[in-house]
Amino acid sequence: MLGGAAASPWDALAQDGQEQHPVIGYLNGRSEQADAPFTAGLRRGLAESGGNMDKRVIFEFRWGDNDATRIESLAAELIARKPAVIFAGGGVGTALVAKKLTQAIPIVFVNGGDPIKVGLVRSMSRPEANVTGVSFLATQIVSKRLELLLDFVPKAKLLAALVNPRNPDYASMARDVDAAKRTFKVEFKIYEASVERDIDMAFADMATRRPDALLIGGDAFFAGMRRKLIALSTRYVLPSMFDVREFAAEGGLMSYGSSQTDAYRQAGLYIGRILRGAKPADLPVLQSTRFELIINVATAKALGLEVPNKLMALADEIIE
């Protein structure tokens, strides 16, 4: 196994008269720019954990820039620094790689997969080993997203769905899409994308097929490519449903899902506890329960849509 943890993450406040500054290894499959709102949430959680902890740690950042093939080498670099804690974000695969490479350094993850099903932990209440974190529902609420999207386009007959086949929860996502298809009696054209050129090819085909709306599957790769997805959805006049607030805030039509920023904040609180001596095995995996519907009215107008009164009443935030 690569690397190991220090005997004590916080090691009191001083050693040989010098204040300790524990290193947090920040491993993320997305880009620094795409992850900025979530990184801020993690720092906020560290601050809330007390003792100015957000200012007393040193971050070592490693960004995958949406290239999954880089994650293992980046994780090995971090482990060589012997950080007190590794934070793993930007997809289930990031946490799985970190877990494979070290069983000694505490790992705190944030992702939208089922942590038991993909093999991150054995139990939500007692994770065991060196891994714990926050799980938010990214793939299990397809039906609700589709329901809200159809409120915008009630006469839709053909919908497109964009999913990532490399997502460990891909099978569950595909089943959810199939179930939603039967429930709402609409036709679906499913597009798969795991690299940027796949997205370009998918939208080129949509330009020909002309679906009435687009459902973007919850996925870290898509979150990292959100500016491109928003731009293409607008260019092809496709009313689109996304999974996190940042899509709608940056120009997407609407989003519905767990707050990733809040999930990162909760991860920051856990990192603070681990730095004070808590063991990951004793920290239950948290299930994010804060859901939010965000609607961008300006984008709706650009697409020639009127926001239904029902959605206006349900929305947690309206972006003008």
N, C-alpha and C positions, 0 to 999 in steps of 0.2 A: 504494500500500500504506500501511496505517496504521502509524505508529510505527516504532521502530528500537531496537536494543540499544546499551547503553553500550559504549565501546571495549574495556573489560575488565570482566567481571562482578565480579571480586573486587577488582581494582585495588590489589593488595597489601593491607596492613592499615591503612595510614594515608595521608592526603592532607591537606596543610596542618595536620598535627598532630592530625587528627581520624580516629578509627577509622571504617572504611567499614561500612555496614549495607545490603547489597544487598537490593533488593525482590524478593520472589517473588510473582508474580501467581497466585492460587489460584482457578481457574475450575472450578465444579462444577455439574452439572445438578440435583443433589439438594439437600436442605435441610441446614443446618448441624447440626441435631440428628441426622438420619439418617446423616450422614457422619462423625460424631464418632469412632467407633472406627477408621476408616480414616485420618482426619487425624492421629490419634495415631501410627499406623504410619508415616506419612510423616515426622513429626517425629523418630521414633525412628531412621529411616534417616539423616536429617540429622545426628543426634547421633553415630551410628556412623561417619559419614564423617570425624570428627575435628575437633579445634580448636574445640570448643564451637560448631560452626556453627549448630546449631539455635537458639542464643541470640543469634547475631550477625546474623541476618537479620530483615527486616521482612516480614510477610505482608500482602498486600492480598487480602482474601477477596471473592469474588462468587459468590452462590448462586442457582441457577436455580429452586429450590423446585418442582421437577418440572414446570416450564413451559418447554418447549423453545423457545417463541417469544421468550424473553428472552435467550437465550444470546448472540446476536450483539451486542446492545447492551451486555451485560455485558463481553463480550470486548473491545469497542472502548474501554470505560472503562478496563480494565486496561492495554491497549496504550498508551493516552494517558499512563499513569504511567511508561512506559518501564522496565518491570521487567527485572531481569537474566535471569530465567527465568520462563516461564509453565508452571504445572502444570495439566493438563487431565484431570479425572476425571468420574465420574458419567455415563459413556456415550460411545460412539464419536462421536456428533454433536458433543460439546463440543470434542474435539480437532480435528475436521474444520473447525469454525468458526474456531478459533484459527489453524489452518494457512492458511485462506483469507485471513485478515486481516493476517498478518505472515509474511514470509519472512526476517526479520532476527533476531527475538528467539528464543532457544532455547525449544523446547517439549518437555516431558516428559509423556507420557500414561500412563494406566493404564486399560485397558478389556478387555472380553471378546470383542471382535470380531477378525476376521482383518485385521491392519493393512495387509497388501498388497492384499487383495481390496477393501477399502473406500477405498483410495487415500491412506492416511496415509504410507506409506513404499514405496519401490521394492524394498527388499531387507531381510530380517531381519538379515543380517550386516553390511551397510553401508547404513544407512537413507538416506544422502545428505541434502542440504538441512538444515533446522533442526529436524527432528523425530525423536525417539526415545522409548523408554519400555518399558513392561511389558505383555505380553499374557497374559491367563489364559483358560483354556478355560471359557467360560460357556455356549456353545451346542452344543459338539461331544460332550457326554457324556450326552445324553438317555437313551440305552439303559441306561447304568449306573445312572442315577438311577431309571429305571423298574424295573429289576431289584430294587433295594434297596427301593423302595416296595412292590412286589408281595410281598416277603418279609413285610411287615406285613399285607397283605390278599391272601393267595394265591388266594382265591376270587373276586376282583374280575372283573366282566364289563364294566362300563362305567367308563371313566376320563375325567376332564376335564383339559384342558391350557389354561393361560392364557398367551398370548403377546402380544408387543407388535408390531403391524404396522409401526411406525415404526423398529424396530430395524434397522440396516443388514444384520444377519445373519438377518433374518426368514426369508428363503427357505431358508437352511441349516437353521434351526430347524424349519421346517415339514417339510422332508425327513426330518430326524432323527425327528420324531414319527411320520411315516408309516412309516418303517422299523421303529421300535420297535413300532408297532401290528401289523405283519406278523410280527415276530419272536416276540412274546409272545401273539399271538392274542387281543387284547382290542380292544374298541371304544373309540374316542376321540370325545369331543365337544370341539372346539377353540373356545375363546373368545378374542376379540381385545380388547385394552384398551390405550389409549395416554393416556387421561385418567381422572381419578378416577371420573367417572360411569359409564364403561365397566365398571369393576370392580364397582360396585353392581349394574349390570344383569346382569353375568355371574353373580354369586352369586345374584341373584334367580331366574335361570333354573335354576341348579344346585339350588336349593331345590325346584324342581318336578321336575326330571329325576332327582334323587337319584343322582348318580354315586357309585361306591364309594370313590374316592380322587381327589386332585388333584395334578397336576404343574405347578409354577410355572416358567415359562421363565426362564433367566438374562437379566436386563435391569436396567439402572440405574434406570429408572423404578419397577420393582417393588421394588428395594432401598430406594428412597426412600419407598415406600408400605408398608413391611414391617409396621408396627404394625397398619395397617388390614387387610392380608391375613391376618395371624395371627389377629386378632379375628374376622374373618368365617369363617375356616376352623374356628375353635373353635365359633362360634355354630351353624354348620350341620353340626357333627360330621363334618368332612371330613378324613380322614388326608391330610396334604399333605407333599410333598417340595419343599424349597427349594434354592437354589444356594449360599448362603454361611452361615457359622457364625452370624452375627448373628441370622438368623431363628430358629434353634433356641434360641439363648441368650435370646431375648426371648419365647419361648413357642410357637414353631412345633414341629411334631412332629419333623422331621428335616431335615438339610441334607447335601448332598454336592457338593463342588466345590473349586476352587482357593481358597486363602486370600487374600482381597482385602487383609486387613491386611498380610500379608507382601508382597503385590505393591506396596502403597503404600510399605512400608519400602524395597523395592528401588528404587522411584522416588526416594525421599529420598536414597539413596546416589548415584544418578545426578545429582541436582540438585547435591549436594555436589561431585561431580567437575567439573561444568560451571562452577560458581562458581570453581573453581581453574584454569579455563582449557581443559578438555576441550571438544571440539566434538561436538554431537549426531550429526553425520554419521559420527563415528568410534566411536560407542558402539552396539554391536549391540542390537537390540530383544530384550529378555529374554523368555523363555517361562516363565511360572510353572509349576512342576512339583510343588508341594506340594499334595496333595489331602487332604481331611479329611472324615470321616463323623462327624456330630454327632447325637446322639439325646437328646431331652428326655423322660425317663421320666415326669415328672409330667404332661406333656401326653398321653402315651400312656395313662396311667391315666384321665385325664379323658375320653378318647375311648373308653374301654372296651377298650383293646388291651393285649396283653401283648407285651413286646419279645422277639422270638425269640432263642434262645441264639446263633444264627449272627450276628445283628446285634450283640449284646452283645460278641461276640468281635472283630468287625471294627471296631467304633466307635473312633475316635480320642479321643472325649470323650463321657462320659455326664453329662447334666445332670439332677440329682435334683430 
